[in-house]
Amino acid sequence: MTYRLLLLLPLLLGACAAANPWVNPQVPKDQWDRDYSACRRSADRDSGYRDDGRDGYSPTRDYERAQAKRMYDASLNACMRSLGYFPAPKK
């Protein structure tokens, strides 16, 4: 059982890795992930949302989280487009 789990673990972790949803045919593919990571970090700073870690329901926290997600998505979109990327076609 443990042996099977060890064999499956890399496959499971690989399946969890998110693919880069942006492409730019004028930039080498090895640059895509670096640009995407940089834009994600920038969008994270721009959104400014930090979860306080408290458990329980809070309509205010849910609203702030939704607003931060919208701001994050817009900032990421603007950053990637400014670098010449466009959304990858859906498979």
SELUM-328147 format. One record per residue (C-alpha): x negated, y, z negated; residue number from 1; residue in three letters. Coordinates in nm, 4 decimals. Example, Ala and Ser with C-alpha at 12.3 -4.5 7.8 and 13.67 -1.06 7.14 Angstrom:
SELUM-328147
((-1.2300 -0.4500 -0.7800) 1 'ALA')
((-1.3670 -0.1060 -0.7140) 2 'SER')
This chain:
SELUM-328147
((0.0000 0.0000 0.0000) 1 'MET')
((-0.2721 0.2480 -0.0985) 2 'THR')
((-0.4714 0.1557 0.2114) 3 'TYR')
((-0.1746 0.2367 0.4364) 4 'ARG')
((-0.1199 0.5669 0.2616) 5 'LEU')
((-0.4832 0.6628 0.3160) 6 'LEU')
((-0.4489 0.5822 0.6851) 7 'LEU')
((-0.1278 0.7831 0.7202) 8 'LEU')
((-0.2412 1.0866 0.5219) 9 'LEU')
((-0.4399 1.2529 0.8053) 10 'PRO')
((-0.1482 1.2012 1.0429) 11 'LEU')
((0.0964 1.3557 0.7991) 12 'LEU')
((-0.1287 1.6529 0.7331) 13 'LEU')
((-0.1817 1.7055 1.1041) 14 'GLY')
((0.1924 1.7074 1.1604) 15 'ALA')
((0.2311 1.9822 0.9005) 16 'CYS')
((-0.0188 2.2132 1.0690) 17 'ALA')
((0.1658 2.4934 1.2409) 18 'ALA')
((0.0868 2.5521 1.6042) 19 'ALA')
((-0.0010 2.9000 1.7199) 20 'ASN')
((0.3208 3.0307 1.8808) 21 'PRO')
((0.1353 3.2983 2.0840) 22 'TRP')
((-0.0694 3.2732 2.4039) 23 'VAL')
((-0.3005 3.5030 2.5983) 24 'ASN')
((-0.4436 3.3598 2.9209) 25 'PRO')
((-0.7153 3.6290 2.9286) 26 'GLN')
((-0.8691 3.5268 2.5957) 27 'VAL')
((-1.0518 3.1970 2.5285) 28 'PRO')
((-0.8291 2.9481 2.3457) 29 'LYS')
((-1.0706 2.9235 2.0520) 30 'ASP')
((-1.0031 3.2944 1.9887) 31 'GLN')
((-0.6239 3.2478 1.9673) 32 'TRP')
((-0.6192 3.1010 1.6163) 33 'ASP')
((-0.8604 3.3636 1.4829) 34 'ARG')
((-0.6458 3.6464 1.6201) 35 'ASP')
((-0.3282 3.4826 1.4892) 36 'TYR')
((-0.4807 3.4428 1.1415) 37 'SER')
((-0.5986 3.8040 1.1373) 38 'ALA')
((-0.2545 3.9282 1.2410) 39 'CYS')
((-0.0861 3.7091 0.9789) 40 'ARG')
((-0.3107 3.8534 0.7064) 41 'ARG')
((-0.2377 4.2061 0.8270) 42 'SER')
((0.1369 4.1391 0.8369) 43 'ALA')
((0.1203 3.9947 0.4865) 44 'ASP')
((-0.0427 4.3149 0.3596) 45 'ARG')
((0.2045 4.5322 0.5514) 46 'ASP')
((0.5117 4.3534 0.4163) 47 'SER')
((0.3979 4.4182 0.0604) 48 'GLY')
((0.6252 4.1552 -0.0938) 49 'TYR')
((0.4919 3.9638 -0.3912) 50 'ARG')
((0.7089 3.7073 -0.5635) 51 'ASP')
((0.7022 3.7575 -0.9397) 52 'ASP')
((0.7180 3.3814 -0.9940) 53 'GLY')
((1.0223 3.3849 -1.2209) 54 'ARG')
((1.2689 3.1043 -1.1711) 55 'ASP')
((1.6387 3.1567 -1.1392) 56 'GLY')
((1.8771 3.3334 -0.9099) 57 'TYR')
((1.8301 3.7005 -0.8385) 58 'SER')
((2.0232 3.8706 -0.5574) 59 'PRO')
((1.7758 4.1582 -0.5618) 60 'THR')
((1.4784 3.9264 -0.5213) 61 'ARG')
((1.6526 3.7399 -0.2385) 62 'ASP')
((1.7259 4.0686 -0.0623) 63 'TYR')
((1.3674 4.1900 -0.1074) 64 'GLU')
((1.2349 3.8579 0.0221) 65 'ARG')
((1.4570 3.8825 0.3323) 66 'ALA')
((1.3484 4.2428 0.3948) 67 'GLN')
((0.9822 4.1484 0.3535) 68 'ALA')
((1.0266 3.8584 0.5971) 69 'LYS')
((1.1723 4.0940 0.8576) 70 'ARG')
((0.8872 4.3407 0.8034) 71 'MET')
((0.6308 4.0582 0.8193) 72 'TYR')
((0.7763 3.9242 1.1463) 73 'ASP')
((0.7843 4.2714 1.3045) 74 'ALA')
((0.4277 4.3478 1.1975) 75 'SER')
((0.2988 4.0103 1.3217) 76 'LEU')
((0.4807 4.0591 1.6516) 77 'ASN')
((0.3360 4.4090 1.7001) 78 'ALA')
((-0.0164 4.2967 1.6104) 79 'CYS')
((-0.0175 3.9995 1.8480) 80 'MET')
((0.1347 4.2009 2.1324) 81 'ARG')
((-0.1233 4.4773 2.0784) 82 'SER')
((-0.3928 4.2131 2.1391) 83 'LEU')
((-0.2281 4.1112 2.4674) 84 'GLY')
((-0.0519 3.7961 2.3453) 85 'TYR')
((0.3010 3.6923 2.4280) 86 'PHE')
((0.5230 3.4237 2.2730) 87 'PRO')
((0.4411 3.0722 2.3896) 88 'ALA')
((0.7152 2.9035 2.5927) 89 'PRO')
((0.9316 2.6629 2.3945) 90 'LYS')
((0.8579 2.2969 2.4585) 91 'LYS')
